[in-house]
């Protein structure tokens, strides 16, 4: 188990944790591409609390944080995998 804590998506929202810039970039790009090529079939909205884009960003934030934690632990030589 990791010694570095990674808050859940719900905890991130409650704590007001800023989104990882990578998450924002991906979701905004997907939203733009969805409208460009599929006439908004996924209807990914960003810019407000609780919209689907916001929720996807919190999921990606969690995923990126886990990935970063694993890379950090691996670099330090004490990965638990």
DSSP file (Angstrom, degrees, kcal/mol; ACC not computed):
  #  RESIDUE AA STRUCTURE BP1 BP2  ACC     N-H-->O    O-->H-N    N-H-->O    O-->H-N    TCO  KAPPA ALPHA  PHI   PSI    X-CA   Y-CA   Z-CA
    1    1 A X              0   0    0      0, 0.0     2,-0.1     0, 0.0    80,-0.0   0.000 360.0 360.0 360.0 144.2    0.0    0.0    0.0
    2    2 A X        -     0   0    0      1,-0.1    77,-0.0     2,-0.1    68,-0.0  -0.410 360.0-149.4 -74.8 144.9    1.2    3.5   -0.8
    3    3 A X  S    S+     0   0    0     -2,-0.1     2,-0.5     2,-0.1    -1,-0.1   0.546  81.4  84.3 -85.9  -9.1    2.4    5.9    1.9
    4    4 A X  S    S-     0   0    0     65,-0.0     2,-0.3     2,-0.0    -2,-0.1  -0.830  80.2-133.9 -96.3 128.5    1.1    8.8   -0.3
    5    5 A X        -     0   0    0     -2,-0.5     2,-0.5    64,-0.0    -2,-0.1  -0.617  16.7-168.1 -87.2 139.8   -2.6    9.5    0.0
    6    6 A X        -     0   0    0     -2,-0.3    56,-0.0    60,-0.0    60,-0.0  -0.939  20.4-135.4-125.8 106.8   -4.8   10.1   -3.0
    7    7 A X        -     0   0    0     -2,-0.5     0, 0.0     1,-0.1     0, 0.0  -0.265  25.1-110.1 -61.2 147.1   -8.2   11.5   -2.2
    8    8 A X     >  -     0   0    0      1,-0.1     4,-2.7     4,-0.0     5,-0.2  -0.227  33.9-100.4 -66.9 165.0  -11.2    9.9   -4.0
    9    9 A X  H  > S+     0   0    0      1,-0.2     4,-2.0     2,-0.2     5,-0.1   0.903 125.9  49.9 -54.5 -41.5  -13.0   11.9   -6.7
   10   10 A X  H  > S+     0   0    0      1,-0.2     4,-2.3     2,-0.2    -1,-0.2   0.898 110.5  48.8 -65.2 -40.4  -15.7   12.7   -4.1
   11   11 A X  H  > S+     0   0    0      2,-0.2     4,-2.5     1,-0.2    -1,-0.2   0.890 108.6  54.3 -65.4 -39.1  -13.2   13.9   -1.5
   12   12 A X  H  X>S+     0   0    0     -4,-2.7     5,-2.3     2,-0.2     4,-0.8   0.920 109.7  47.3 -59.5 -43.5  -11.5   16.0   -4.2
   13   13 A X  H ><5S+     0   0    0     -4,-2.0     3,-0.8     1,-0.2    -2,-0.2   0.942 113.2  47.3 -63.6 -48.0  -14.8   17.7   -4.9
   14   14 A X  H 3<5S+     0   0    0     -4,-2.3    -1,-0.2     1,-0.2    -2,-0.2   0.859 115.0  46.5 -62.1 -36.5  -15.6   18.3   -1.3
   15   15 A X  H 3<5S-     0   0    0     -4,-2.5    -1,-0.2    -5,-0.2    -2,-0.2   0.553 108.7-124.1 -84.1  -8.4  -12.1   19.7   -0.6
   16   16 A X  T <<5 -     0   0    0     -4,-0.8     2,-0.2    -3,-0.8    -3,-0.2   0.828  41.9-179.7  69.3  31.4  -12.1   21.9   -3.7
   17   17 A X      < -     0   0    0     -5,-2.3    -1,-0.2    -6,-0.2    -2,-0.0  -0.459  30.1-114.3 -67.2 131.3   -8.9   20.4   -5.1
   18   18 A X        -     0   0    0     -2,-0.2     2,-0.1     1,-0.1    -1,-0.1  -0.298  35.1-102.1 -63.0 150.1   -8.0   21.9   -8.4
   19   19 A X        -     0   0    0      1,-0.1     2,-0.2     2,-0.1    -1,-0.1  -0.431  35.0-104.2 -72.3 147.5   -8.1   19.7  -11.4
   20   20 A X    >>  -     0   0    0     37,-0.3     4,-2.0     1,-0.1     3,-0.7  -0.547  29.2-127.7 -64.9 132.8   -4.9   18.3  -12.9
   21   21 A X  H 3> S+     0   0    0      1,-0.3     4,-2.4    -2,-0.2     5,-0.2   0.817 109.6  58.5 -56.5 -30.1   -4.1   20.3  -16.0
   22   22 A X  H 3> S+     0   0    0      2,-0.2     4,-2.2     1,-0.2    -1,-0.3   0.889 104.9  50.0 -66.6 -37.7   -3.9   17.1  -18.0
   23   23 A X  H <> S+     0   0    0     -3,-0.7     4,-2.5     2,-0.2     5,-0.3   0.932 111.2  48.3 -64.4 -46.2   -7.5   16.2  -17.0
   24   24 A X  H  X S+     0   0    0     -4,-2.0     4,-2.5     1,-0.2     5,-0.3   0.922 111.5  50.3 -60.3 -44.8   -8.7   19.6  -18.1
   25   25 A X  H  X S+     0   0    0     -4,-2.4     4,-2.2    -5,-0.2    -1,-0.2   0.920 112.5  46.3 -60.8 -45.2   -6.9   19.4  -21.4
   26   26 A X  H  X S+     0   0    0     -4,-2.2     4,-2.8     2,-0.2    -2,-0.2   0.942 114.8  44.9 -65.1 -48.4   -8.2   15.9  -22.2
   27   27 A X  H  X S+     0   0    0     -4,-2.5     4,-2.5     2,-0.2    -2,-0.2   0.907 114.1  48.7 -67.1 -41.0  -11.9   16.7  -21.3
   28   28 A X  H  X S+     0   0    0     -4,-2.5     4,-2.5    -5,-0.3    -1,-0.2   0.911 113.0  49.0 -63.9 -40.3  -11.9   20.0  -23.1
   29   29 A X  H  X S+     0   0    0     -4,-2.2     4,-2.9    -5,-0.3     5,-0.2   0.924 111.4  49.0 -64.2 -44.2  -10.4   18.3  -26.2
   30   30 A X  H  X S+     0   0    0     -4,-2.8     4,-2.6     2,-0.2    -2,-0.2   0.903 111.6  49.8 -62.1 -40.6  -12.9   15.5  -26.1
   31   31 A X  H  X S+     0   0    0     -4,-2.5     4,-2.1     2,-0.2    -2,-0.2   0.943 113.1  45.9 -62.4 -47.6  -15.8   18.0  -25.8
   32   32 A X  H  X S+     0   0    0     -4,-2.5     4,-2.4     1,-0.2    -2,-0.2   0.925 115.3  46.3 -61.3 -45.5  -14.5   20.0  -28.7
   33   33 A X  H  X S+     0   0    0     -4,-2.9     4,-2.9     2,-0.2     5,-0.5   0.871 108.6  56.2 -67.2 -36.6  -13.9   16.9  -30.9
   34   34 A X  H  X S+     0   0    0     -4,-2.6     4,-2.3    -5,-0.2     6,-1.7   0.930 112.8  41.3 -59.0 -46.0  -17.3   15.5  -30.0
   35   35 A X  H  X S+     0   0    0     -4,-2.1     4,-0.7     4,-0.3    -2,-0.2   0.874 116.0  50.9 -70.6 -35.8  -19.0   18.7  -31.2
   36   36 A X  H  < S+     0   0    0     -4,-2.4    -2,-0.2    -5,-0.2    -1,-0.2   0.911 128.3  16.9 -67.8 -42.5  -16.7   18.9  -34.3
   37   37 A X  H  < S+     0   0    0     -4,-2.9    -3,-0.2    -5,-0.1    -2,-0.2   0.705 134.9  31.9-107.7 -22.8  -17.2   15.4  -35.5
   38   38 A X  H >< S-     0   0    0     -4,-2.3     3,-1.0    -5,-0.5    -3,-0.2   0.197  98.5-114.2-125.5  16.5  -20.3   14.0  -33.8
   39   39 A X  T 3< S-     0   0    0     -4,-0.7    -4,-0.3     1,-0.2    -3,-0.1   0.826  76.4 -57.4  55.3  33.7  -22.5   17.0  -33.4
   40   40 A X  T >  S+     0   0    0     -6,-1.7     3,-0.7    -9,-0.1    -1,-0.2   0.774  82.9 156.4  74.2  28.3  -22.2   16.8  -29.6
   41   41 A X  T <  S+     0   0    0     -3,-1.0    -2,-0.1    -7,-0.5    -6,-0.1   0.838  79.3  43.3 -57.1 -34.5  -23.6   13.2  -29.2
   42   42 A X  T 3  S-     0   0    0    -11,-0.1    -1,-0.3     2,-0.1     3,-0.2   0.678  94.3-151.2 -84.6 -17.2  -21.7   12.9  -25.9
   43   43 A X    <   -     0   0    0     -3,-0.7     2,-0.7     1,-0.2     9,-0.2   0.887  18.1-171.7  49.3  49.1  -22.8   16.4  -24.8
   44   44 A X        -     0   0    0    -13,-0.1     2,-0.4   -14,-0.1    -1,-0.2  -0.620   2.4-166.7 -76.2 114.8  -19.7   16.8  -22.6
   45   45 A X        -     0   0    0     -2,-0.7     8,-1.6    -3,-0.2     9,-0.5  -0.851   8.6-178.5-106.2 139.2  -20.2   20.0  -20.7
   46   46 A X        +     0   0    0     -2,-0.4     3,-0.1     7,-0.2     6,-0.1  -0.957  51.0  61.3-130.4 152.3  -17.4   21.8  -18.7
   47   47 A X  S    S+     0   0    0     -2,-0.3     2,-0.3     1,-0.3    -1,-0.1   0.420  85.8  73.7 116.9  -0.8  -17.5   24.9  -16.6
   48   48 A X  S >  S-     0   0    0     -3,-0.1     3,-1.5     0, 0.0     6,-0.3  -0.996  82.9 -95.8-144.6 151.2  -19.9   24.1  -13.8
   49   49 A X  T 3  S+     0   0    0     -2,-0.3     3,-0.1     1,-0.2    -3,-0.0  -0.406 106.6  12.6 -62.3 132.3  -20.0   22.0  -10.7
   50   50 A X  T 3  S+     0   0    0      1,-0.3    -1,-0.2    -2,-0.1     2,-0.1   0.388  89.0 132.4  86.8  -3.7  -21.6   18.7  -11.2
   51   51 A X  S <> S-     0   0    0     -3,-1.5     4,-2.3     1,-0.1    -1,-0.3  -0.362  71.6-105.4 -77.1 166.4  -21.7   18.6  -14.9
   52   52 A X  H  > S+     0   0    0      1,-0.2     4,-2.5     2,-0.2     5,-0.2   0.864 119.9  53.4 -62.9 -37.0  -20.5   15.5  -16.7
   53   53 A X  H  > S+     0   0    0     -8,-1.6     4,-2.2     2,-0.2    -1,-0.2   0.905 108.8  50.3 -62.8 -40.9  -17.2   17.1  -17.8
   54   54 A X  H  > S+     0   0    0     -9,-0.5     4,-2.1    -6,-0.3    -2,-0.2   0.924 110.7  48.9 -61.6 -45.8  -16.5   18.0  -14.3
   55   55 A X  H  X S+     0   0    0     -4,-2.3     4,-1.8     1,-0.2    -2,-0.2   0.899 110.7  50.2 -63.1 -40.7  -17.1   14.5  -13.1
   56   56 A X  H  X S+     0   0    0     -4,-2.5     4,-2.5     1,-0.2    -1,-0.2   0.879 107.7  54.6 -65.2 -36.7  -14.9   13.0  -15.8
   57   57 A X  H  X S+     0   0    0     -4,-2.2     4,-3.0     1,-0.2   -37,-0.3   0.910 106.3  51.2 -63.3 -40.9  -12.1   15.5  -14.8
   58   58 A X  H  X S+     0   0    0     -4,-2.1     4,-2.0     2,-0.2    -1,-0.2   0.889 110.1  50.0 -63.9 -37.3  -12.3   14.3  -11.2
   59   59 A X  H  X S+     0   0    0     -4,-1.8     4,-2.2     2,-0.2    -2,-0.2   0.928 113.4  45.2 -64.0 -44.6  -12.0   10.7  -12.4
   60   60 A X  H  X S+     0   0    0     -4,-2.5     4,-3.4     2,-0.2     5,-0.3   0.888 108.8  57.0 -66.5 -37.9   -9.0   11.5  -14.5
   61   61 A X  H  X S+     0   0    0     -4,-3.0     4,-2.5     1,-0.2    -1,-0.2   0.936 109.6  45.8 -55.7 -46.7   -7.5   13.6  -11.6
   62   62 A X  H  X S+     0   0    0     -4,-2.0     4,-2.4     2,-0.2    -1,-0.2   0.916 113.9  48.6 -62.8 -44.4   -7.6   10.4   -9.5
   63   63 A X  H  X S+     0   0    0     -4,-2.2     4,-2.3     2,-0.2    -2,-0.2   0.931 112.8  47.0 -62.8 -47.2   -6.2    8.3  -12.2
   64   64 A X  H  X S+     0   0    0     -4,-3.4     4,-2.8     1,-0.2    -1,-0.2   0.902 111.1  52.2 -62.5 -40.6   -3.3   10.7  -12.9
   65   65 A X  H  X S+     0   0    0     -4,-2.5     4,-2.7    -5,-0.3    -1,-0.2   0.921 110.1  48.3 -63.1 -43.3   -2.5   11.0   -9.2
   66   66 A X  H  X S+     0   0    0     -4,-2.4     4,-2.4     2,-0.2    -1,-0.2   0.920 112.6  48.9 -60.7 -42.8   -2.4    7.2   -8.9
   67   67 A X  H  X S+     0   0    0     -4,-2.3     4,-2.2     1,-0.2    -2,-0.2   0.920 112.6  47.4 -62.6 -44.5   -0.1    7.0  -11.9
   68   68 A X  H  X S+     0   0    0     -4,-2.8     4,-2.5     2,-0.2    -2,-0.2   0.889 110.5  52.2 -64.9 -40.0    2.1    9.8  -10.6
   69   69 A X  H  X S+     0   0    0     -4,-2.7     4,-2.8     2,-0.2     5,-0.2   0.933 110.1  48.5 -61.8 -46.3    2.3    8.1   -7.1
   70   70 A X  H  X S+     0   0    0     -4,-2.4     4,-2.4     1,-0.2    -2,-0.2   0.906 112.2  48.6 -61.5 -41.6    3.4    4.8   -8.7
   71   71 A X  H  X S+     0   0    0     -4,-2.2     4,-2.3     2,-0.2    -1,-0.2   0.908 112.4  49.0 -65.2 -40.6    6.0    6.5  -10.8
   72   72 A X  H  X S+     0   0    0     -4,-2.5     4,-1.7     2,-0.2    -2,-0.2   0.936 113.2  46.1 -63.9 -47.1    7.3    8.4   -7.7
   73   73 A X  H  X>S+     0   0    0     -4,-2.8     5,-2.4     1,-0.2     4,-0.6   0.879 112.1  51.5 -63.7 -38.2    7.5    5.3   -5.6
   74   74 A X  H ><5S+     0   0    0     -4,-2.4     3,-0.8    -5,-0.2    -1,-0.2   0.909 109.3  50.1 -65.2 -41.1    9.1    3.3   -8.4
   75   75 A X  H 3<5S+     0   0    0     -4,-2.3    -1,-0.2     1,-0.3    -2,-0.2   0.823 109.8  51.4 -66.2 -31.5   11.8    6.0   -8.8
   76   76 A X  H 3<5S-     0   0    0     -4,-1.7    -1,-0.3    -5,-0.2    -2,-0.2   0.563 116.3-118.2 -83.4  -8.0   12.4    5.9   -5.1
   77   77 A X  T <<5S+     0   0    0     -3,-0.8    -3,-0.2    -4,-0.6    -2,-0.1   0.696  87.4  98.2  83.3  20.9   12.8    2.1   -5.3
   78   78 A X      < +     0   0    0     -5,-2.4     2,-0.2     2,-0.0    -4,-0.2  -0.212  41.5 155.6-135.7  49.8   10.0    1.1   -3.0
   79   79 A X        -     0   0    0     -6,-0.2    -9,-0.1    -5,-0.2    -8,-0.0  -0.512  35.0-148.8 -71.3 141.8    7.1    0.2   -5.3
   80   80 A X              0   0    0      1,-0.2    -1,-0.1    -2,-0.2   -78,-0.0   0.123 360.0 360.0 -99.0  19.8    4.7   -2.3   -3.8
   81   81 A X              0   0    0    -11,-0.1    -1,-0.2   -80,-0.0    -2,-0.0   0.455 360.0 360.0 -89.9 360.0    3.7   -4.0   -7.0
